[in-house]
Amino acid sequence: MDEELLELQRQFEFAQQAKSSIRLSERNVIELVQKFQELQIIDFELLLTTSGKEYITPEQSRSEIVSEINERS
């Protein structure tokens, strides 16, 4: 599994360094994150935003909610 992880990391880094025409699509990144969660490489909870294009941690979600409440009160 370590070899597979290292290879995925190398591919990810290479793709992110490449020109935008051959970069990973948002969907590919989401699939990678899901695969990392499945393999328990990412061992913390992530929440998918309603747009389906971003992940946030529960802590970030709470922080944004508190900030929004404070701004409106």
PDB file of N, CA, C, O and CB in Angstrom:
ATOM      1  N   MET A   1       0.828  -1.187   0.000  1.00  0.00           N
ATOM      2  CA  MET A   1       0.000   0.000   0.000  1.00  0.00           C
ATOM      3  C   MET A   1       0.874   1.253   0.000  1.00  0.00           C
ATOM      4  O   MET A   1       0.515   2.260  -0.610  1.00  0.00           O
ATOM      5  CB  MET A   1      -0.943  -0.003   1.209  1.00  0.00           C
ATOM      6  N   ASP A   2       2.022   1.195   0.683  1.00  0.00           N
ATOM      7  CA  ASP A   2       2.912   2.356   0.715  1.00  0.00           C
ATOM      8  C   ASP A   2       3.413   2.704  -0.675  1.00  0.00           C
ATOM      9  O   ASP A   2       3.507   3.879  -1.031  1.00  0.00           O
ATOM     10  CB  ASP A   2       4.093   2.096   1.643  1.00  0.00           C
ATOM     11  N   GLU A   3       3.735   1.683  -1.462  1.00  0.00           N
ATOM     12  CA  GLU A   3       4.202   1.926  -2.830  1.00  0.00           C
ATOM     13  C   GLU A   3       3.099   2.581  -3.659  1.00  0.00           C
ATOM     14  O   GLU A   3       3.356   3.507  -4.429  1.00  0.00           O
ATOM     15  CB  GLU A   3       4.658   0.604  -3.493  1.00  0.00           C
ATOM     16  N   GLU A   4       1.870   2.093  -3.495  1.00  0.00           N
ATOM     17  CA  GLU A   4       0.737   2.658  -4.234  1.00  0.00           C
ATOM     18  C   GLU A   4       0.514   4.119  -3.830  1.00  0.00           C
ATOM     19  O   GLU A   4       0.257   4.972  -4.679  1.00  0.00           O
ATOM     20  CB  GLU A   4      -0.550   1.827  -3.982  1.00  0.00           C
ATOM     21  N   LEU A   5       0.614   4.394  -2.547  1.00  0.00           N
ATOM     22  CA  LEU A   5       0.446   5.764  -2.060  1.00  0.00           C
ATOM     23  C   LEU A   5       1.532   6.674  -2.620  1.00  0.00           C
ATOM     24  O   LEU A   5       1.240   7.778  -3.080  1.00  0.00           O
ATOM     25  CB  LEU A   5       0.470   5.796  -0.524  1.00  0.00           C
ATOM     26  N   LEU A   6       2.771   6.221  -2.585  1.00  0.00           N
ATOM     27  CA  LEU A   6       3.867   7.032  -3.118  1.00  0.00           C
ATOM     28  C   LEU A   6       3.675   7.316  -4.601  1.00  0.00           C
ATOM     29  O   LEU A   6       3.923   8.430  -5.063  1.00  0.00           O
ATOM     30  CB  LEU A   6       5.206   6.332  -2.892  1.00  0.00           C
ATOM     31  N   GLU A   7       3.237   6.317  -5.337  1.00  0.00           N
ATOM     32  CA  GLU A   7       3.005   6.516  -6.772  1.00  0.00           C
ATOM     33  C   GLU A   7       1.866   7.509  -7.002  1.00  0.00           C
ATOM     34  O   GLU A   7       1.966   8.369  -7.877  1.00  0.00           O
ATOM     35  CB  GLU A   7       2.686   5.172  -7.459  1.00  0.00           C
ATOM     36  N   LEU A   8       0.789   7.400  -6.230  1.00  0.00           N
ATOM     37  CA  LEU A   8      -0.316   8.355  -6.348  1.00  0.00           C
ATOM     38  C   LEU A   8       0.143   9.767  -6.005  1.00  0.00           C
ATOM     39  O   LEU A   8      -0.255  10.729  -6.662  1.00  0.00           O
ATOM     40  CB  LEU A   8      -1.479   7.944  -5.436  1.00  0.00           C
ATOM     41  N   GLN A   9       0.975   9.890  -4.983  1.00  0.00           N
ATOM     42  CA  GLN A   9       1.494  11.205  -4.608  1.00  0.00           C
ATOM     43  C   GLN A   9       2.357  11.784  -5.725  1.00  0.00           C
ATOM     44  O   GLN A   9       2.258  12.969  -6.043  1.00  0.00           O
ATOM     45  CB  GLN A   9       2.304  11.111  -3.305  1.00  0.00           C
ATOM     46  N   ARG A  10       3.209  10.940  -6.322  1.00  0.00           N
ATOM     47  CA  ARG A  10       4.054  11.404  -7.428  1.00  0.00           C
ATOM     48  C   ARG A  10       3.199  11.874  -8.599  1.00  0.00           C
ATOM     49  O   ARG A  10       3.450  12.929  -9.181  1.00  0.00           O
ATOM     50  CB  ARG A  10       5.011  10.287  -7.885  1.00  0.00           C
ATOM     51  N   GLN A  11       2.191  11.083  -8.936  1.00  0.00           N
ATOM     52  CA  GLN A  11       1.313  11.444 -10.047  1.00  0.00           C
ATOM     53  C   GLN A  11       0.565  12.741  -9.752  1.00  0.00           C
ATOM     54  O   GLN A  11       0.417  13.592 -10.629  1.00  0.00           O
ATOM     55  CB  GLN A  11       0.315  10.313 -10.332  1.00  0.00           C
ATOM     56  N   PHE A  12       0.100  12.887  -8.528  1.00  0.00           N
ATOM     57  CA  PHE A  12      -0.626  14.094  -8.140  1.00  0.00           C
ATOM     58  C   PHE A  12       0.279  15.317  -8.236  1.00  0.00           C
ATOM     59  O   PHE A  12      -0.115  16.337  -8.803  1.00  0.00           O
ATOM     60  CB  PHE A  12      -1.185  13.956  -6.714  1.00  0.00           C
ATOM     61  N   GLU A  13       1.478  15.224  -7.692  1.00  0.00           N
ATOM     62  CA  GLU A  13       2.417  16.345  -7.742  1.00  0.00           C
ATOM     63  C   GLU A  13       2.769  16.695  -9.180  1.00  0.00           C
ATOM     64  O   GLU A  13       2.829  17.871  -9.540  1.00  0.00           O
ATOM     65  CB  GLU A  13       3.689  16.017  -6.954  1.00  0.00           C
ATOM     66  N   PHE A  14       3.001  15.683  -9.998  1.00  0.00           N
ATOM     67  CA  PHE A  14       3.320  15.927 -11.404  1.00  0.00           C
ATOM     68  C   PHE A  14       2.164  16.633 -12.101  1.00  0.00           C
ATOM     69  O   PHE A  14       2.368  17.592 -12.845  1.00  0.00           O
ATOM     70  CB  PHE A  14       3.647  14.607 -12.122  1.00  0.00           C
ATOM     71  N   ALA A  15       0.953  16.152 -11.854  1.00  0.00           N
ATOM     72  CA  ALA A  15      -0.221  16.742 -12.509  1.00  0.00           C
ATOM     73  C   ALA A  15      -0.430  18.185 -12.065  1.00  0.00           C
ATOM     74  O   ALA A  15      -0.813  19.032 -12.872  1.00  0.00           O
ATOM     75  CB  ALA A  15      -1.479  15.912 -12.205  1.00  0.00           C
ATOM     76  N   GLN A  16      -0.185  18.469 -10.799  1.00  0.00           N
ATOM     77  CA  GLN A  16      -0.376  19.826 -10.303  1.00  0.00           C
ATOM     78  C   GLN A  16       0.690  20.785 -10.842  1.00  0.00           C
ATOM     79  O   GLN A  16       0.438  21.984 -10.955  1.00  0.00           O
ATOM     80  CB  GLN A  16      -0.358  19.830  -8.779  1.00  0.00           C
ATOM     81  N   GLN A  17       1.859  20.274 -11.171  1.00  0.00           N
ATOM     82  CA  GLN A  17       2.931  21.103 -11.721  1.00  0.00           C
ATOM     83  C   GLN A  17       2.748  21.347 -13.217  1.00  0.00           C
ATOM     84  O   GLN A  17       3.331  22.275 -13.777  1.00  0.00           O
ATOM     85  CB  GLN A  17       4.282  20.449 -11.465  1.00  0.00           C
ATOM     86  N   ALA A  18       1.949  20.523 -13.847  1.00  0.00           N
ATOM     87  CA  ALA A  18       1.779  20.594 -15.300  1.00  0.00           C
ATOM     88  C   ALA A  18       0.969  21.823 -15.705  1.00  0.00           C
ATOM     89  O   ALA A  18       0.346  22.487 -14.877  1.00  0.00           O
ATOM     90  CB  ALA A  18       1.095  19.324 -15.817  1.00  0.00           C
ATOM     91  N   LYS A  19       1.001  22.098 -16.995  1.00  0.00           N
ATOM     92  CA  LYS A  19       0.209  23.207 -17.523  1.00  0.00           C
ATOM     93  C   LYS A  19      -1.266  22.935 -17.276  1.00  0.00           C
ATOM     94  O   LYS A  19      -1.686  21.785 -17.142  1.00  0.00           O
ATOM     95  CB  LYS A  19       0.480  23.416 -19.035  1.00  0.00           C
ATOM     96  N   SER A  20      -2.044  24.003 -17.218  1.00  0.00           N
ATOM     97  CA  SER A  20      -3.455  23.880 -16.857  1.00  0.00           C
ATOM     98  C   SER A  20      -4.244  22.988 -17.808  1.00  0.00           C
ATOM     99  O   SER A  20      -5.258  22.419 -17.405  1.00  0.00           O
ATOM    100  CB  SER A  20      -4.087  25.241 -16.815  1.00  0.00           C
ATOM    101  N   SER A  21      -3.815  22.852 -19.040  1.00  0.00           N
ATOM    102  CA  SER A  21      -4.566  22.032 -19.989  1.00  0.00           C
ATOM    103  C   SER A  21      -4.523  20.547 -19.637  1.00  0.00           C
ATOM    104  O   SER A  21      -5.369  19.779 -20.095  1.00  0.00           O
ATOM    105  CB  SER A  21      -4.028  22.238 -21.389  1.00  0.00           C
ATOM    106  N   ILE A  22      -3.546  20.137 -18.829  1.00  0.00           N
ATOM    107  CA  ILE A  22      -3.461  18.725 -18.467  1.00  0.00           C
ATOM    108  C   ILE A  22      -3.503  18.513 -16.953  1.00  0.00           C
ATOM    109  O   ILE A  22      -3.102  17.462 -16.454  1.00  0.00           O
ATOM    110  CB  ILE A  22      -2.189  18.120 -19.036  1.00  0.00           C
ATOM    111  N   ARG A  23      -3.980  19.495 -16.249  1.00  0.00           N
ATOM    112  CA  ARG A  23      -4.108  19.369 -14.800  1.00  0.00           C
ATOM    113  C   ARG A  23      -5.292  18.479 -14.458  1.00  0.00           C
ATOM    114  O   ARG A  23      -6.143  18.203 -15.303  1.00  0.00           O
ATOM    115  CB  ARG A  23      -4.266  20.753 -14.142  1.00  0.00           C
ATOM    116  N   LEU A  24      -5.333  18.037 -13.214  1.00  0.00           N
ATOM    117  CA  LEU A  24      -6.451  17.225 -12.747  1.00  0.00           C
ATOM    118  C   LEU A  24      -7.724  18.058 -12.714  1.00  0.00           C
ATOM    119  O   LEU A  24      -7.719  19.220 -12.308  1.00  0.00           O
ATOM    120  CB  LEU A  24      -6.156  16.637 -11.355  1.00  0.00           C
ATOM    121  N   SER A  25      -8.793  17.448 -13.142  1.00  0.00           N
ATOM    122  CA  SER A  25     -10.082  18.133 -13.070  1.00  0.00           C
ATOM    123  C   SER A  25     -10.581  18.090 -11.626  1.00  0.00           C
ATOM    124  O   SER A  25     -10.087  17.313 -10.809  1.00  0.00           O
ATOM    125  CB  SER A  25     -11.123  17.482 -14.040  1.00  0.00           C
ATOM    126  N   GLU A  26     -11.553  18.925 -11.330  1.00  0.00           N
ATOM    127  CA  GLU A  26     -12.137  18.922  -9.985  1.00  0.00           C
ATOM    128  C   GLU A  26     -12.675  17.538  -9.647  1.00  0.00           C
ATOM    129  O   GLU A  26     -12.514  17.054  -8.526  1.00  0.00           O
ATOM    130  CB  GLU A  26     -13.263  19.976  -9.873  1.00  0.00           C
ATOM    131  N   ARG A  27     -13.313  16.912 -10.621  1.00  0.00           N
ATOM    132  CA  ARG A  27     -13.878  15.574 -10.404  1.00  0.00           C
ATOM    133  C   ARG A  27     -12.776  14.571 -10.068  1.00  0.00           C
ATOM    134  O   ARG A  27     -12.952  13.729  -9.188  1.00  0.00           O
ATOM    135  CB  ARG A  27     -14.660  15.107 -11.653  1.00  0.00           C
ATOM    136  N   ASN A  28     -11.627  14.658 -10.774  1.00  0.00           N
ATOM    137  CA  ASN A  28     -10.516  13.751 -10.490  1.00  0.00           C
ATOM    138  C   ASN A  28      -9.985  13.944  -9.074  1.00  0.00           C
ATOM    139  O   ASN A  28      -9.656  12.976  -8.389  1.00  0.00           O
ATOM    140  CB  ASN A  28      -9.392  13.961 -11.500  1.00  0.00           C
ATOM    141  N   VAL A  29      -9.905  15.187  -8.644  1.00  0.00           N
ATOM    142  CA  VAL A  29      -9.415  15.470  -7.293  1.00  0.00           C
ATOM    143  C   VAL A  29     -10.383  14.904  -6.260  1.00  0.00           C
ATOM    144  O   VAL A  29      -9.958  14.319  -5.265  1.00  0.00           O
ATOM    145  CB  VAL A  29      -9.228  16.993  -7.083  1.00  0.00           C
ATOM    146  N   ILE A  30     -11.673  15.076  -6.490  1.00  0.00           N
ATOM    147  CA  ILE A  30     -12.677  14.522  -5.569  1.00  0.00           C
ATOM    148  C   ILE A  30     -12.556  13.002  -5.512  1.00  0.00           C
ATOM    149  O   ILE A  30     -12.632  12.411  -4.436  1.00  0.00           O
ATOM    150  CB  ILE A  30     -14.110  14.931  -6.006  1.00  0.00           C
ATOM    151  N   GLU A  31     -12.368  12.372  -6.668  1.00  0.00           N
ATOM    152  CA  GLU A  31     -12.198  10.920  -6.700  1.00  0.00           C
ATOM    153  C   GLU A  31     -10.943  10.496  -5.946  1.00  0.00           C
ATOM    154  O   GLU A  31     -10.953   9.475  -5.258  1.00  0.00           O
ATOM    155  CB  GLU A  31     -12.134  10.422  -8.145  1.00  0.00           C
ATOM    156  N   LEU A  32      -9.867  11.264  -6.064  1.00  0.00           N
ATOM    157  CA  LEU A  32      -8.644  10.963  -5.311  1.00  0.00           C
ATOM    158  C   LEU A  32      -8.884  11.067  -3.813  1.00  0.00           C
ATOM    159  O   LEU A  32      -8.459  10.195  -3.056  1.00  0.00           O
ATOM    160  CB  LEU A  32      -7.512  11.908  -5.725  1.00  0.00           C
ATOM    161  N   VAL A  33      -9.551  12.112  -3.385  1.00  0.00           N
ATOM    162  CA  VAL A  33      -9.836  12.282  -1.953  1.00  0.00           C
ATOM    163  C   VAL A  33     -10.693  11.122  -1.459  1.00  0.00           C
ATOM    164  O   VAL A  33     -10.439  10.585  -0.381  1.00  0.00           O
ATOM    165  CB  VAL A  33     -10.552  13.639  -1.686  1.00  0.00           C
ATOM    166  N   GLN A  34     -11.699  10.732  -2.226  1.00  0.00           N
ATOM    167  CA  GLN A  34     -12.545   9.608  -1.835  1.00  0.00           C
ATOM    168  C   GLN A  34     -11.731   8.319  -1.738  1.00  0.00           C
ATOM    169  O   GLN A  34     -11.930   7.521  -0.822  1.00  0.00           O
ATOM    170  CB  GLN A  34     -13.697   9.433  -2.836  1.00  0.00           C
ATOM    171  N   LYS A  35     -10.814   8.119  -2.684  1.00  0.00           N
ATOM    172  CA  LYS A  35      -9.961   6.928  -2.662  1.00  0.00           C
ATOM    173  C   LYS A  35      -9.045   6.960  -1.441  1.00  0.00           C
ATOM    174  O   LYS A  35      -8.849   5.935  -0.788  1.00  0.00           O
ATOM    175  CB  LYS A  35      -9.123   6.828  -3.962  1.00  0.00           C
ATOM    176  N   PHE A  36      -8.480   8.132  -1.126  1.00  0.00           N
ATOM    177  CA  PHE A  36      -7.632   8.260   0.058  1.00  0.00           C
ATOM    178  C   PHE A  36      -8.419   7.948   1.325  1.00  0.00           C
ATOM    179  O   PHE A  36      -7.893   7.316   2.241  1.00  0.00           O
ATOM    180  CB  PHE A  36      -7.033   9.672   0.141  1.00  0.00           C
ATOM    181  N   GLN A  37      -9.679   8.386   1.386  1.00  0.00           N
ATOM    182  CA  GLN A  37     -10.519   8.080   2.548  1.00  0.00           C
ATOM    183  C   GLN A  37     -10.794   6.578   2.611  1.00  0.00           C
ATOM    184  O   GLN A  37     -10.739   5.972   3.681  1.00  0.00           O
ATOM    185  CB  GLN A  37     -11.854   8.872   2.488  1.00  0.00           C
ATOM    186  N   GLU A  38     -11.088   5.989   1.462  1.00  0.00           N
ATOM    187  CA  GLU A  38     -11.368   4.552   1.398  1.00  0.00           C
ATOM    188  C   GLU A  38     -10.163   3.743   1.880  1.00  0.00           C
ATOM    189  O   GLU A  38     -10.325   2.751   2.591  1.00  0.00           O
ATOM    190  CB  GLU A  38     -11.744   4.139  -0.039  1.00  0.00           C
ATOM    191  N   LEU A  39      -8.967   4.162   1.498  1.00  0.00           N
ATOM    192  CA  LEU A  39      -7.741   3.476   1.904  1.00  0.00           C
ATOM    193  C   LEU A  39      -7.274   3.905   3.293  1.00  0.00           C
ATOM    194  O   LEU A  39      -6.239   3.443   3.775  1.00  0.00           O
ATOM    195  CB  LEU A  39      -6.641   3.737   0.891  1.00  0.00           C
ATOM    196  N   GLN A  40      -8.028   4.775   3.925  1.00  0.00           N
ATOM    197  CA  GLN A  40      -7.740   5.320   5.255  1.00  0.00           C
ATOM    198  C   GLN A  40      -6.404   6.050   5.299  1.00  0.00           C
ATOM    199  O   GLN A  40      -5.720   6.060   6.322  1.00  0.00           O
ATOM    200  CB  GLN A  40      -7.747   4.207   6.290  1.00  0.00           C
ATOM    201  N   ILE A  41      -6.045   6.658   4.175  1.00  0.00           N
ATOM    202  CA  ILE A  41      -4.853   7.505   4.115  1.00  0.00           C
ATOM    203  C   ILE A  41      -5.192   8.853   4.738  1.00  0.00           C
ATOM    204  O   ILE A  41      -4.377   9.450   5.442  1.00  0.00           O
ATOM    205  CB  ILE A  41      -4.347   7.679   2.642  1.00  0.00           C
ATOM    206  N   ILE A  42      -6.393   9.316   4.472  1.00  0.00           N
ATOM    207  CA  ILE A  42      -6.917  10.508   5.139  1.00  0.00           C
ATOM    208  C   ILE A  42      -7.726   9.990   6.315  1.00  0.00           C
ATOM    209  O   ILE A  42      -8.781   9.381   6.138  1.00  0.00           O
ATOM    210  CB  ILE A  42      -7.796  11.420   4.161  1.00  0.00           C
ATOM    211  N   ASP A  43      -7.223  10.238   7.517  1.00  0.00           N
ATOM    212  CA  ASP A  43      -7.865   9.655   8.695  1.00  0.00           C
ATOM    213  C   ASP A  43      -8.624  10.684   9.518  1.00  0.00           C
ATOM    214  O   ASP A  43      -8.720  10.573  10.741  1.00  0.00           O
ATOM    215  CB  ASP A  43      -6.833   8.979   9.562  1.00  0.00           C
ATOM    216  N   PHE A  44      -9.164  11.692   8.829  1.00  0.00           N
ATOM    217  CA  PHE A  44      -9.999  12.674   9.507  1.00  0.00           C
ATOM    218  C   PHE A  44     -11.225  12.926   8.645  1.00  0.00           C
ATOM    219  O   PHE A  44     -11.226  12.674   7.440  1.00  0.00           O
ATOM    220  CB  PHE A  44      -9.218  14.000   9.779  1.00  0.00           C
ATOM    221  N   GLU A  45     -12.267  13.429   9.294  1.00  0.00           N
ATOM    222  CA  GLU A  45     -13.540  13.626   8.602  1.00  0.00           C
ATOM    223  C   GLU A  45     -13.487  14.849   7.697  1.00  0.00           C
ATOM    224  O   GLU A  45     -12.968  15.900   8.073  1.00  0.00           O
ATOM    225  CB  GLU A  45     -14.681  13.769   9.612  1.00  0.00           C
ATOM    226  N   LEU A  46     -14.028  14.691   6.511  1.00  0.00           N
ATOM    227  CA  LEU A  46     -14.175  15.800   5.569  1.00  0.00           C
ATOM    228  C   LEU A  46     -15.629  15.891   5.149  1.00  0.00           C
ATOM    229  O   LEU A  46     -16.311  14.875   5.009  1.00  0.00           O
ATOM    230  CB  LEU A  46     -13.250  15.618   4.330  1.00  0.00           C
ATOM    231  N   LEU A  47     -16.097  17.106   4.951  1.00  0.00           N
ATOM    232  CA  LEU A  47     -17.461  17.338   4.489  1.00  0.00           C
ATOM    233  C   LEU A  47     -17.398  17.896   3.079  1.00  0.00           C
ATOM    234  O   LEU A  47     -16.609  18.799   2.797  1.00  0.00           O
ATOM    235  CB  LEU A  47     -18.229  18.307   5.441  1.00  0.00           C
ATOM    236  N   LEU A  48     -18.217  17.367   2.204  1.00  0.00           N
ATOM    237  CA  LEU A  48     -18.306  17.874   0.839  1.00  0.00           C
ATOM    238  C   LEU A  48     -19.260  19.060   0.840  1.00  0.00           C
ATOM    239  O   LEU A  48     -20.351  18.978   1.404  1.00  0.00           O
ATOM    240  CB  LEU A  48     -18.784  16.761  -0.158  1.00  0.00           C
ATOM    241  N   THR A  49     -18.861  20.155   0.216  1.00  0.00           N
ATOM    242  CA  THR A  49     -19.720  21.339   0.174  1.00  0.00           C
ATOM    243  C   THR A  49     -20.913  21.081  -0.737  1.00  0.00           C
ATOM    244  O   THR A  49     -20.925  20.117  -1.501  1.00  0.00           O
ATOM    245  CB  THR A  49     -18.928  22.576  -0.309  1.00  0.00           C
ATOM    246  N   THR A  50     -21.909  21.946  -0.649  1.00  0.00           N
ATOM    247  CA  THR A  50     -23.114  21.764  -1.456  1.00  0.00           C
ATOM    248  C   THR A  50     -22.826  21.873  -2.946  1.00  0.00           C
ATOM    249  O   THR A  50     -23.545  21.295  -3.760  1.00  0.00           O
ATOM    250  CB  THR A  50     -24.164  22.782  -1.064  1.00  0.00           C
ATOM    251  N   SER A  51     -21.791  22.603  -3.305  1.00  0.00           N
ATOM    252  CA  SER A  51     -21.432  22.702  -4.725  1.00  0.00           C
ATOM    253  C   SER A  51     -20.797  21.407  -5.219  1.00  0.00           C
ATOM    254  O   SER A  51     -20.745  21.151  -6.422  1.00  0.00           O
ATOM    255  CB  SER A  51     -20.470  23.882  -4.956  1.00  0.00           C
ATOM    256  N   GLY A  52     -20.313  20.590  -4.278  1.00  0.00           N
ATOM    257  CA  GLY A  52     -19.653  19.347  -4.651  1.00  0.00           C
ATOM    258  C   GLY A  52     -18.253  19.550  -5.184  1.00  0.00           C
ATOM    259  O   GLY A  52     -17.658  18.626  -5.739  1.00  0.00           O
ATOM    260  N   LYS A  53     -17.716  20.760  -5.019  1.00  0.00           N
ATOM    261  CA  LYS A  53     -16.405  21.064  -5.587  1.00  0.00           C
ATOM    262  C   LYS A  53     -15.317  21.243  -4.538  1.00  0.00           C
ATOM    263  O   LYS A  53     -14.140  21.366  -4.879  1.00  0.00           O
ATOM    264  CB  LYS A  53     -16.494  22.302  -6.420  1.00  0.00           C
ATOM    265  N   GLU A  54     -15.698  21.258  -3.272  1.00  0.00           N
ATOM    266  CA  GLU A  54     -14.716  21.488  -2.218  1.00  0.00           C
ATOM    267  C   GLU A  54     -15.022  20.604  -1.021  1.00  0.00           C
ATOM    268  O   GLU A  54     -16.162  20.201  -0.791  1.00  0.00           O
ATOM    269  CB  GLU A  54     -14.696  22.969  -1.803  1.00  0.00           C
ATOM    270  N   TYR A  55     -13.974  20.318  -0.270  1.00  0.00           N
ATOM    271  CA  TYR A  55     -14.102  19.639   1.006  1.00  0.00           C
ATOM    272  C   TYR A  55     -13.727  20.619   2.098  1.00  0.00           C
ATOM    273  O   TYR A  55     -12.855  21.468   1.913  1.00  0.00           O
ATOM    274  CB  TYR A  55     -13.216  18.364   1.065  1.00  0.00           C
ATOM    275  N   ILE A  56     -14.389  20.498   3.236  1.00  0.00           N
ATOM    276  CA  ILE A  56     -13.984  21.258   4.412  1.00  0.00           C
ATOM    277  C   ILE A  56     -14.021  20.322   5.618  1.00  0.00           C
ATOM    278  O   ILE A  56     -14.707  19.300   5.609  1.00  0.00           O
ATOM    279  CB  ILE A  56     -14.911  22.506   4.633  1.00  0.00           C
ATOM    280  N   THR A  57     -13.283  20.686   6.635  1.00  0.00           N
ATOM    281  CA  THR A  57     -13.303  19.905   7.867  1.00  0.00           C
ATOM    282  C   THR A  57     -14.492  20.349   8.711  1.00  0.00           C
ATOM    283  O   THR A  57     -14.986  21.463   8.538  1.00  0.00           O
ATOM    284  CB  THR A  57     -11.970  20.065   8.656  1.00  0.00           C
ATOM    285  N   PRO A  58     -14.957  19.502   9.614  1.00  0.00           N
ATOM    286  CA  PRO A  58     -16.036  19.921  10.515  1.00  0.00           C
ATOM    287  C   PRO A  58     -15.650  21.167  11.317  1.00  0.00           C
ATOM    288  O   PRO A  58     -16.501  22.010  11.598  1.00  0.00           O
ATOM    289  CB  PRO A  58     -16.399  18.779  11.470  1.00  0.00           C
ATOM    290  N   GLU A  59     -14.373  21.285  11.685  1.00  0.00           N
ATOM    291  CA  GLU A  59     -13.916  22.456  12.433  1.00  0.00           C
ATOM    292  C   GLU A  59     -14.080  23.726  11.601  1.00  0.00           C
ATOM    293  O   GLU A  59     -14.518  24.757  12.111  1.00  0.00           O
ATOM    294  CB  GLU A  59     -12.447  22.285  12.858  1.00  0.00           C
ATOM    295  N   GLN A  60     -13.727  23.645  10.320  1.00  0.00           N
ATOM    296  CA  GLN A  60     -13.875  24.806   9.439  1.00  0.00           C
ATOM    297  C   GLN A  60     -15.348  25.167   9.279  1.00  0.00           C
ATOM    298  O   GLN A  60     -15.708  26.344   9.263  1.00  0.00           O
ATOM    299  CB  GLN A  60     -13.239  24.527   8.062  1.00  0.00           C
ATOM    300  N   SER A  61     -16.190  24.153   9.160  1.00  0.00           N
ATOM    301  CA  SER A  61     -17.627  24.386   9.040  1.00  0.00           C
ATOM    302  C   SER A  61     -18.156  25.117  10.271  1.00  0.00           C
ATOM    303  O   SER A  61     -18.892  26.097  10.148  1.00  0.00           O
ATOM    304  CB  SER A  61     -18.377  23.055   8.847  1.00  0.00           C
ATOM    305  N   ARG A  62     -17.775  24.633  11.471  1.00  0.00           N
ATOM    306  CA  ARG A  62     -18.203  25.286  12.704  1.00  0.00           C
ATOM    307  C   ARG A  62     -17.706  26.727  12.759  1.00  0.00           C
ATOM    308  O   ARG A  62     -18.448  27.636  13.132  1.00  0.00           O
ATOM    309  CB  ARG A  62     -17.700  24.507  13.923  1.00  0.00           C
ATOM    310  N   SER A  63     -16.459  26.922  12.388  1.00  0.00           N
ATOM    311  CA  SER A  63     -15.874  28.265  12.403  1.00  0.00           C
ATOM    312  C   SER A  63     -16.639  29.213  11.483  1.00  0.00           C
ATOM    313  O   SER A  63     -16.910  30.355  11.854  1.00  0.00           O
ATOM    314  CB  SER A  63     -14.400  28.208  11.988  1.00  0.00           C
ATOM    315  N   GLU A  64     -16.984  28.746  10.294  1.00  0.00           N
ATOM    316  CA  GLU A  64     -17.722  29.581   9.351  1.00  0.00           C
ATOM    317  C   GLU A  64     -19.132  29.883   9.853  1.00  0.00           C
ATOM    318  O   GLU A  64     -19.638  30.989   9.661  1.00  0.00           O
ATOM    319  CB  GLU A  64     -17.790  28.901   7.988  1.00  0.00           C
ATOM    320  N   ILE A  65     -19.761  28.908  10.491  1.00  0.00           N
ATOM    321  CA  ILE A  65     -21.105  29.115  11.040  1.00  0.00           C
ATOM    322  C   ILE A  65     -21.061  30.151  12.157  1.00  0.00           C
ATOM    323  O   ILE A  65     -21.883  31.067  12.191  1.00  0.00           O
ATOM    324  CB  ILE A  65     -21.696  27.782  11.565  1.00  0.00           C
ATOM    325  N   VAL A  66     -20.102  30.007  13.071  1.00  0.00           N
ATOM    326  CA  VAL A  66     -19.968  30.959  14.180  1.00  0.00           C
ATOM    327  C   VAL A  66     -19.684  32.353  13.641  1.00  0.00           C
ATOM    328  O   VAL A  66     -20.260  33.333  14.115  1.00  0.00           O
ATOM    329  CB  VAL A  66     -18.845  30.521  15.150  1.00  0.00           C
ATOM    330  N   SER A  67     -18.813  32.447  12.669  1.00  0.00           N
ATOM    331  CA  SER A  67     -18.485  33.741  12.066  1.00  0.00           C
ATOM    332  C   SER A  67     -19.719  34.387  11.445  1.00  0.00           C
ATOM    333  O   SER A  67     -19.950  35.585  11.612  1.00  0.00           O
ATOM    334  CB  SER A  67     -17.389  33.574  11.003  1.00  0.00           C
ATOM    335  N   GLU A  68     -20.499  33.601  10.740  1.00  0.00           N
ATOM    336  CA  GLU A  68     -21.715  34.116  10.097  1.00  0.00           C
ATOM    337  C   GLU A  68     -22.730  34.573  11.139  1.00  0.00           C
ATOM    338  O   GLU A  68     -23.366  35.615  10.976  1.00  0.00           O
ATOM    339  CB  GLU A  68     -22.340  33.042   9.187  1.00  0.00           C
ATOM    340  N   ILE A  69     -22.882  33.801  12.201  1.00  0.00           N
ATOM    341  CA  ILE A  69     -23.807  34.179  13.279  1.00  0.00           C
ATOM    342  C   ILE A  69     -23.359  35.483  13.926  1.00  0.00           C
ATOM    343  O   ILE A  69     -24.173  36.372  14.177  1.00  0.00           O
ATOM    344  CB  ILE A  69     -23.899  33.059  14.343  1.00  0.00           C
ATOM    345  N   ASN A  70     -22.062  35.593  14.194  1.00  0.00           N
ATOM    346  CA  ASN A  70     -21.536  36.816  14.817  1.00  0.00           C
ATOM    347  C   ASN A  70     -21.726  38.035  13.925  1.00  0.00           C
ATOM    348  O   ASN A  70     -22.021  39.123  14.419  1.00  0.00           O
ATOM    349  CB  ASN A  70     -20.057  36.648  15.145  1.00  0.00           C
ATOM    350  N   GLU A  71     -21.561  37.867  12.633  1.00  0.00           N
ATOM    351  CA  GLU A  71     -21.737  38.984  11.706  1.00  0.00           C
ATOM    352  C   GLU A  71     -23.186  39.456  11.655  1.00  0.00           C
ATOM    353  O   GLU A  71     -23.447  40.643  11.462  1.00  0.00           O
ATOM    354  CB  GLU A  71     -21.277  38.586  10.312  1.00  0.00           C
ATOM    355  N   ARG A  72     -24.121  38.538  11.826  1.00  0.00           N
ATOM    356  CA  ARG A  72     -25.535  38.871  11.676  1.00  0.00           C
ATOM    357  C   ARG A  72     -26.215  39.241  12.991  1.00  0.00           C
ATOM    358  O   ARG A  72     -27.376  39.651  12.987  1.00  0.00           O
ATOM    359  CB  ARG A  72     -26.258  37.717  11.053  1.00  0.00           C
ATOM    360  N   SER A  73     -25.516  39.103  14.108  1.00  0.00           N
ATOM    361  CA  SER A  73     -26.167  39.444  15.381  1.00  0.00           C
ATOM    362  C   SER A  73     -25.752  40.791  15.908  1.00  0.00           C
ATOM    363  O   SER A  73     -26.218  41.209  16.968  1.00  0.00           O
ATOM    364  CB  SER A  73     -25.867  38.403  16.412  1.00  0.00           C
TER     365      SER A  73
END
